[in-house]
Every structure is written in structure tokens, then in C-alpha cells.
Amino acid sequence: MFDVPGAQRKLLSVVGARPQFIKAAMLSRTLAREAPGLTHLHLHTGQHYSPEMAEIFFDELDYHPDFDLKVGSGTHAYQTGKALIEIEKVLQDERPDLVIVYGDTNATLAGALAAVKLHIPVAHVEAGLRSFNRGMPEEINRIVTDAVSEILFCPTPTAVSNLKKEGRKDGVVHTGDILLDTLNYFLPRAHETSDVLDRLALNDQPFWLLTTHRPSNVDDENKLGMIIKAFIREDRPRIIFPCHPRTAKTLDKLSSHDLDNIDVIPPVSYLDMLVLEEHAQLILTYSGGVQREAYFLGRSCLTLREETEWPETLEGGWNYLVGTDPDTIIKAIDRIRVPEESPDLEAFEAGKATERMQEGILKALGL
């Protein structure tokens, strides 16, 4: 891939949202340990930009991007286009040998397109994932990013198989899931430092954990209200709802009785979130990351969608797809039981993802 053996190499990671901060921080830590002579720059598009959505993660992870584009909110076209323009400027100045993108956000797509148009190879972390729902913006981002990437880091055999069906074989690397690596690394630290259970008076008290941020769910007051009503009954425990700023705007329009047993709180840090997930009786989410963390931690999960990119989490009865219909959600809650068998983490290759990514990157760079 490169013409000058032994020359100093430079990487640039593009991130824009909280899940990407976590993965980039983990990969950066591994590369710094195993390849200390390698320059690894980090560019934050600013898709998640408020202190509770970004700075708290940077401080906790000891991860501080070199560039902050401050793109902010907007339509998909605005966010992607603005990021594309600004990323291109940084790439022209820095001329990295490889650009690394993560996941499926607009930052992912913008970083991949900016790089490939400047003939800079792209490595995609979490390649090959498919929901097979092209109504999701994330699905389009995944497909296009995979199409232009030279190195495809696949977290599961299913992801490898998806790419094979699309005719992609070259550059495909089965790594395992980097999110499992990060959980194993940071969970002991969370146990040592997080006081979230004390702050929320949750010690020895059963609770459920709710997260939802999908615009189609949270921008519509009636739809969000109907989802929440499925969780409100006298026999329900407290529901802790770390609330995305976007969701908070819609919740403000609901009357207080619509949130009887739901504690709406500001977004929490990564370490606090791990502790809440670990202790929750039940997790209700849209997020692919939270689905997997629930599975890794052996917590029952209801996914408020009709499909998932992580079919492995459905095995054994740990995760159920329930959509957003209140009746379906209520029926699922009433029948859910904690499985007798522990989650099978074999497909996620525990503890191997960052090591395999580091090996793939160094090989691609000729190091």
C-alpha cells in the first residue's frame, strides 16, 4: 500500500459521537503501547459537542482530539457536507498515510469520503454490519463507508459474511468487537470511581434503564409519549432515563404525569453508564452499543426497533426486538425471563479486537 519502507507513518482517526470516542481511545492506547513511533492524530467533527455529550467523555477516557471542527447539529446533508469540507482541509495539511473511521455516523461517512477523494486509504472499524433497513441513515452510512474503505475491520463472523455476500473479500479482517475490549478495560475503573448508584439513591433498589435517541422516535411528541406509556404501571420499578439533549426538548412537551416512575436525568459518563447497565434489572434501548453492553454484562434487553445489526445478541433470549408499539412492548416485558445460560461471547472474540486492528494497521503501513 505504501511506497517508502521504514518511513515515519501518520494515522488520523475521525470521530464525532460518544461511542466513537470510546473506541478511538481504546485503539489509540493500544497503538501507543505497541507502536510508539507511530503518529496518531484524532479529529473530532463536533457532532456531539455539548459538555455532557463530549467533554465528560474526553476527560474520563483521557482522550483529547487534536482537531475540533465544531460542526454541531443540523440536517444529515448539512452535517455531512460541513464535516466533509472541514475534514478535507485537515487531511490536505496533515497528509496522513491512513484514515480510520468508526461505526456509522455522519462523521464516519464524511471522514471516509474526504479521505478517499484525496487518495488516502481508509480503515473502517465495525465494517460489515447491516440492519437491512435502508430507511435508517446509519445503514446508508455503513454501506457507502464499506464500499470506499480499503481495510474492513469486522467485529463478528456475521459482518464478514455480509461483506462476502456483497462481493468484498480483499482487506476484510475479522477482529472481534472493540466494544468488548473497552468494557473489559474500563469496567474495573468504573467500579473504583463511579458513585452513580449513590447519587441516584439506587443501592439495593431495583431499577430499569432506558435510552432512546433515534430522531423518528424522539422528535415526535405523540410517538415518544406512547413509547413511555408502555413503561408506566404501578408494578414497574423506577426507570432511569439518561436523556439526550434532543430527546429532552420533546420530553418538555409531555405532562408530568406521563413520567410518573421515570427519572429523567442528564446524559451520564461512560463509567457511570457501565455501572447502571451492570445493575439494571432490564435495559430498554435503541442503541446498538447498549444492546451489546447489556449482552456482555448478562442483562436482559428490549430493543425498541424492528431489526438489529447485532443478531448475535438475540441468541439465548437476552435481547428482544420489540419496536415502538406500546402493546408489543408491554407483552414482551410481561413474558421476559432471565435466561439460564450465560451470554455466548465467542462471536465477539473477547479481548482480541484492538490487538488485531493494531496488527492490521501496522501491516498495511509496512511496519
N, C-alpha and C positions, 0 to 999 in steps of 0.2 A: 504493500500500500504506500510505502514511503521510499524515497529515492536515496536518502543520505543516512546510511547506517551509523548509529552511535551519536547522532546529533541530538542536542537538547530538545526534548519534546514538551509540548504545551497542550493541556486539555482545557476545555471550557464547558462547565455544566450550566444548563439553563433550567431555572426553577421559577415557579410563580405562585404555588399554593402550598399549604401546610404539609400535606402528605409528601410532596416533593422535597421539602426542606429536610424531612426525616431521612429519606432515602439517600439524598445527596450527602448529608452529613455523615452517614454510615459509610458510604463508598469513599468519601474523602478521607476519613480516618484510616481506612484500610490501605488506600494508596499512599498516604503519607508515611505509614509504617513500613510498607513493603517496597516502595519506590520513592525514597526521599528526594531524589534528584529530579523528579518529575514536577513540572509546574502545573498546578490545577487551579484555575480561576473559576469563580462562581458568579453567575449573572442572575439577578432577581428581577423579573419583569414588573413586579408590583401588583400582580393580580389579587393577591391577599396582602393588604397594605396597612390595615389598622393595627395599633399596638397589640390588641388581644388576638389578632389573627396572624401576626408575623413576628414582632419583636420579642414577644414572650417565648416563642419557639427558638429564635436565634440565640437568646441568652441561655436558655435551658440546655440546648444542644451544643453550645459553644461553637456555633456555626454562623459566620458573618460573611455574606456575599461581598464580592469586590465591586460589583456594579448594581445599582438600583435604578431601574428605568422609570419607576413611578407611573406605570400605565394606568392603574386604577380600574374602576368599573366601567361598564359600557356594554353595547351590543357585542355579539360574537364577532361581527365584522370589524367594529371599531377596535376591540381589544386585541384581536389577532393582527389586524393591519398595523396598529400603532406599535405593537411589540415587534413585528417583523421589521419595520423601518428602523427602530432603535437598536435591535439586536444586530442588524446588518452593519451599523456604524461601529459597534464594538468589535465585531468579527474582522472588519477591514483594518481596524487599528491593531488588534492583537494577533491576528492570523494564527489561530490555534491549529494544531495538527488533527484534532478530533473534537467534535461537539457531542456532548452527552445530554440526552433529553429523557424525561421520566414521565411515565403514566400517559394521561390522555386529556390534558387541559389545553386551553388555547395557547398557553405558554409553550407546551410541548410541540404543537403544530408550528407555531411561529419560529421556534428555535430550529426545528428540522428544515423548514423551507428556507430560512435565511442562510443556513449553512450550506445546503446542497446547491443553491444557486450561486454560491461563491466557490463551489467545487471543494468544499471541506466535508470529509466523511462524517457520518452521523452514527452514533450508537444509541439504540433505544432500549431503555430499561423498562421491563414489563411489556415486551413485544408479544404479539400473537394473541392477545386477549380479544374475545369477541362476545358481545351480547346478542348479535344478530338482529339488533333493533336499530335501524338507520334513522329512526326518529330521534335518537339520542345524539346530541352534538359530540359527546365523548366518543361515540362509535366512529363517526367520520374522522375525528382527530386520530384515532388509533390506526384506522385503515390507511390514511394518507401518510402518516408518520412511518409506518412499517414499509410502505411502498418506496420511500426515498431513503431509508436507512440502510447502511452497509453492514452494521453489526446489530443483530437482533437477540437481545438477552431475554430469554423466555423463562417465566417463573415456574411453569408446570408442563408436564407432558401434553396436556390438552392444548396449551398455547403453541407448542411445537407442531402438533397435529393440525391446528388451524392454519398455520403458515404453509405447511406441506400441501394442504388441500388448495391453497391459493397459488401453488407453484413456486413457493420460496423454500430453498434448501441452503443456498450459499449464505454464509455469515450467521446462520442460526445456531445459537448456543443455549443449551438447557442449563440454567444456572441454579434453579431453586428460587424461592421468594425472599427478596431482600427485606421485606417487612417482618418476616420471622426472625431474621438476623437482628434487626433493630429491636424487636421486642425482647429477645433473649439478652441483648446487651443492656438495654435501658430499664428493664423491669426491676432488677435488684436496686438500681439507683432510685427508682420510684418508691420502692418500699422504704428506703432510707430517708427520703426527703419530702415526700408528698404528705400534706396534712389535710387533704381534701375531705376525707371522711369525717374528721373532727370539725372542719369548717362548716360542713353541711349537716352536722349532727346525724350522721348515718351509721355510726358504730353500733353494731348489733341490731340494726333496723333493716328489714327487707326493703329493697327498692328496685325499680326498673330504670333502665337508661334509654333515653330517646334521642336520636339525632336525625335530622332531615334538612336538606338544603337544596334539593332539586327545584329549579325555578317553576316547573309545571305543577309542583306540589305546594310550594310555599308562597308564590306570588298571588294566588287566588284565595281570597279570604274564605269563601264558602268551602273550597276543597280542603284547605288546611283545617278549618273548623270541623269538617266531617271526619277527617282522619283522627283528630284529637279526641272527638267524642267517643271513638271506639275504645279509648283507654280510660274513660271516666266512669267508674262504677264504685259503689260503696265497698265492694270486696277487693278493690285494687289497692296495692301498696303505693307509696309515694313514687312518683315518676320524676326523675331528674332530667332536665332538658337543657343541656348547654346549647345556647341559641346563637346561630349565625346572625350577624347584623342584618342580612337581607330578610331572614325569617322574622326577626324582631319587629320589623316595620309592619308586617302583616298581622302578627300577634297583637299589636297595639290596637287593632281594629276590633278584636274579639272582646266580648264582655267578660268580666272577671269570673262569673260562674262557669264559663266554658273551660276554665283551667283549674277546677276545684282541687284535684290532688296532684297537679303538675307544678313542680318548682322550676320556673324558667330562670336560668342563670346565664351570665355571660359566658362566652367561649372559655374553655379551660386549657391549660397547658398539656403538652404531650404526656408528661409523667402523671399528672392528675387524671388524665383520661384513661391511662393504663390501669390505674388503681380503681377507678369507677367501673371499668369493664370487668376487671377481675372479681369484683364483689357484687355486681348486679345479679339479681335473680334471672332477669330477662333483658335482652337488648333488642331494641326496635330501631331500625336504621334504613337508610337508603345507600349509605356509603359502602363501596367495595372494600376499603381499608378496614372499616369497623366490622364488616362481615368476617373478614379473615382473622382479625384480632380476637373476636368473640370465639371463633372456631379454635384458634391456637390456645386460648385460655380455658376452653371447655365450658363456654357459657351458651345457653340456648339463645337463638337469634331469630327474629322475624324480620325479613327484608321487605320493605314497602315498595316492591317493584314486581313486575311480571317476569323478569329474566335477570340473570346474573352472569358476569364474566368469570365467575369463580364457582363452577359447578361442583368442584371438589368439596365445598363447604356444605353442600346439600346431603352428602353421604352420612349415613348413620343417624339422621334425624336431628342434627344440630342446628340447621338453618332451614327456614321455610320461606318460600316466595308467596307473599300474601297480597301484593298490590296495594291499592289505597281504598278499596271498598270497605266501609266500616263493618258490614255484616261478615265479610270474609275474615277480616282481622279478628273480630270477636270470636268466631268459631275456632280459628287457629289458636288463639290464646287459651280457650277452654279445653282444647284437646292436647296441647303440647305437654310433653313429659321429658324429663332429663334422661337422655339415653344411658343405657347400662355400659355400653362400650365407649372407651375414650376416643377422641378425635384421632383420625389416622393422618399423621403429618408426613408420611413418606413422600407424597406427591410434591410437597413443598421443600424437600431437601434441607432439613433443618441445619442451619449454621454454615452452609456452603456457598450461599449466593454471592456475597461480596468477594470471597476468595476467588470464585470462578470468574466474576466480572473483572477483577484485577488481572487475572491471568489472560483473559481475552483481550483486554486493553493493551497490556504490555506486549502481547504477541502481535497485535495489529500495528503497534508503534515500532516494532522491530527491536524491542528492548529485552 
